[in-house]
Amino acid sequence: MDAQQFLQVSKFGRDALELSVEAGWLKPERGVAGWRFSTKDLARAHLIRELTGDLGIDRAGVSAVLSLIDEIKALQQMLDTLMVVCKSLPAPIVERIQREVVDRPMIDQGSSASLRKARSITSRRPSLRVGSSATR
């Protein structure tokens, strides 16, 4: 769809659209007649509106969220490819992969402990005051 159609369907303003394209949040194709938007762009536009409007997330936060979503999708594609390859492996190897990778909880005790330790370190971080004796 062209930019005008996209603006109508997405309920974006022109400024928001330009900002989203400049920030790399939306990636329309460039044609001789202007931008051409995909259904993927439209879905991202709805997400951007929800993040910035309903949730009040700033630009840096939107960039982080969209980046993480893109990483998750890339990882999902790699996992899908690995699953196709695994289906051609001998049964004992597939069973071992199933036991050691697929059936394992996403966060084991070691990871959970590491996360708790990281949270406790960041929550105890001292604040620095300009001009205090701690910074002189």
HUVEN-V557467 format. One record per residue. N is the residue number from 1. RES is the residue in one letter. PHI is phi in radians with two decimals (none if undefined). D_FIRST is the distance of its C-alpha to the first C-alpha in Angstrom with 1 decimal. Layout:
n=N res=RES phi=PHI d_first=D_FIRST
n=N res=RES phi=PHI d_first=D_FIRST
//
This chain:
n=1 res=M phi=none d_first=0.0
n=2 res=D phi=-1.43 d_first=3.8
n=3 res=A phi=-1.07 d_first=6.7
n=4 res=Q phi=-1.12 d_first=8.1
n=5 res=Q phi=-1.09 d_first=6.0
n=6 res=F phi=-1.08 d_first=6.2
n=7 res=L phi=-1.05 d_first=9.8
n=8 res=Q phi=-1.18 d_first=10.6
n=9 res=V phi=-1.27 d_first=9.7
n=10 res=S phi=-1.42 d_first=11.2
n=11 res=K phi=1.09 d_first=14.0
n=12 res=F phi=-1.43 d_first=14.2
n=13 res=G phi=-1.49 d_first=16.0
n=14 res=R phi=-1.05 d_first=15.1
n=15 res=D phi=-1.08 d_first=18.2
n=16 res=A phi=-1.11 d_first=17.2
n=17 res=L phi=-1.13 d_first=13.8
n=18 res=E phi=-1.08 d_first=15.8
n=19 res=L phi=-1.07 d_first=18.5
n=20 res=S phi=-1.15 d_first=16.4
n=21 res=V phi=-1.27 d_first=15.0
n=22 res=E phi=-1.08 d_first=18.6
n=23 res=A phi=-1.30 d_first=20.2
n=24 res=G phi=1.47 d_first=18.2
n=25 res=W phi=-1.27 d_first=17.1
n=26 res=L phi=-2.01 d_first=13.4
n=27 res=K phi=-2.26 d_first=12.8
n=28 res=P phi=-1.25 d_first=9.6
n=29 res=E phi=-1.36 d_first=10.2
n=30 res=R phi=-1.73 d_first=11.7
n=31 res=G phi=-2.10 d_first=11.4
n=32 res=V phi=-1.14 d_first=13.6
n=33 res=A phi=-1.59 d_first=11.2
n=34 res=G phi=2.06 d_first=10.4
n=35 res=W phi=-1.26 d_first=8.4
n=36 res=R phi=-2.15 d_first=5.4
n=37 res=F phi=-1.81 d_first=5.2
n=38 res=S phi=-1.74 d_first=6.7
n=39 res=T phi=-1.17 d_first=8.5
n=40 res=K phi=-1.10 d_first=11.4
n=41 res=D phi=-1.06 d_first=10.1
n=42 res=L phi=-1.13 d_first=9.6
n=43 res=A phi=-1.09 d_first=13.1
n=44 res=R phi=-1.13 d_first=14.5
n=45 res=A phi=-1.09 d_first=13.5
n=46 res=H phi=-1.10 d_first=15.4
n=47 res=L phi=-1.12 d_first=18.2
n=48 res=I phi=-1.04 d_first=18.4
n=49 res=R phi=-1.08 d_first=18.8
n=50 res=E phi=-1.16 d_first=21.5
n=51 res=L phi=-1.12 d_first=23.2
n=52 res=T phi=-1.40 d_first=23.5
n=53 res=G phi=-1.57 d_first=24.0
n=54 res=D phi=-1.07 d_first=26.0
n=55 res=L phi=-1.66 d_first=27.6
n=56 res=G phi=1.18 d_first=28.1
n=57 res=I phi=-1.44 d_first=27.5
n=58 res=D phi=-1.40 d_first=27.5
n=59 res=R phi=-1.01 d_first=25.4
n=60 res=A phi=-1.08 d_first=27.7
n=61 res=G phi=-1.16 d_first=27.6
n=62 res=V phi=-1.09 d_first=23.8
n=63 res=S phi=-1.03 d_first=24.0
n=64 res=A phi=-1.13 d_first=26.7
n=65 res=V phi=-1.08 d_first=25.1
n=66 res=L phi=-1.13 d_first=21.8
n=67 res=S phi=-1.11 d_first=24.1
n=68 res=L phi=-1.13 d_first=26.2
n=69 res=I phi=-1.08 d_first=23.4
n=70 res=D phi=-1.09 d_first=22.3
n=71 res=E phi=-1.14 d_first=26.0
n=72 res=I phi=-1.08 d_first=26.4
n=73 res=K phi=-1.11 d_first=23.6
n=74 res=A phi=-1.13 d_first=25.1
n=75 res=L phi=-1.13 d_first=28.5
n=76 res=Q phi=-1.10 d_first=27.4
n=77 res=Q phi=-1.12 d_first=26.1
n=78 res=M phi=-1.12 d_first=29.5
n=79 res=L phi=-1.11 d_first=31.4
n=80 res=D phi=-1.05 d_first=29.7
n=81 res=T phi=-1.12 d_first=30.8
n=82 res=L phi=-1.07 d_first=34.2
n=83 res=M phi=-1.13 d_first=34.6
n=84 res=V phi=-1.11 d_first=33.9
n=85 res=V phi=-1.12 d_first=36.6
n=86 res=C phi=-1.09 d_first=39.0
n=87 res=K phi=-1.10 d_first=39.0
n=88 res=S phi=-1.62 d_first=40.8
n=89 res=L phi=-1.44 d_first=43.5
n=90 res=P phi=-1.07 d_first=47.0
n=91 res=A phi=-0.91 d_first=47.4
n=92 res=P phi=-1.06 d_first=49.5
n=93 res=I phi=-1.23 d_first=47.0
n=94 res=V phi=-1.08 d_first=44.2
n=95 res=E phi=-1.11 d_first=46.5
n=96 res=R phi=-1.15 d_first=47.3
n=97 res=I phi=-1.06 d_first=43.7
n=98 res=Q phi=-1.02 d_first=43.2
n=99 res=R phi=-1.17 d_first=46.2
n=100 res=E phi=-1.55 d_first=45.7
n=101 res=V phi=-2.05 d_first=41.9
n=102 res=V phi=-1.24 d_first=40.2
n=103 res=D phi=-1.44 d_first=42.9
n=104 res=R phi=-1.28 d_first=43.7
n=105 res=P phi=-1.04 d_first=42.6
n=106 res=M phi=-1.07 d_first=39.8
n=107 res=I phi=-2.13 d_first=42.1
n=108 res=D phi=-1.54 d_first=45.8
n=109 res=Q phi=-1.04 d_first=48.7
n=110 res=G phi=-1.10 d_first=48.8
n=111 res=S phi=-1.14 d_first=45.2
n=112 res=S phi=-1.11 d_first=45.7
n=113 res=A phi=-1.14 d_first=48.8
n=114 res=S phi=-1.10 d_first=47.0
n=115 res=L phi=-1.12 d_first=44.3
n=116 res=R phi=-1.09 d_first=47.1
n=117 res=K phi=-1.12 d_first=48.9
n=118 res=A phi=-1.09 d_first=45.9
n=119 res=R phi=-1.13 d_first=45.2
n=120 res=S phi=-1.19 d_first=48.9
n=121 res=I phi=-1.16 d_first=49.0
n=122 res=T phi=-1.24 d_first=46.0
n=123 res=S phi=-1.34 d_first=47.3
n=124 res=R phi=-1.69 d_first=50.8
n=125 res=R phi=-1.06 d_first=49.6
n=126 res=P phi=-1.24 d_first=51.9
n=127 res=S phi=-1.56 d_first=50.5
n=128 res=L phi=-1.76 d_first=51.7
n=129 res=R phi=-1.86 d_first=53.0
n=130 res=V phi=-1.17 d_first=53.3
n=131 res=G phi=1.56 d_first=56.9
n=132 res=S phi=-1.40 d_first=58.3
n=133 res=S phi=-1.17 d_first=60.9
n=134 res=A phi=-1.20 d_first=58.5
n=135 res=T phi=-1.83 d_first=56.6
n=136 res=R phi=-1.56 d_first=59.6
//
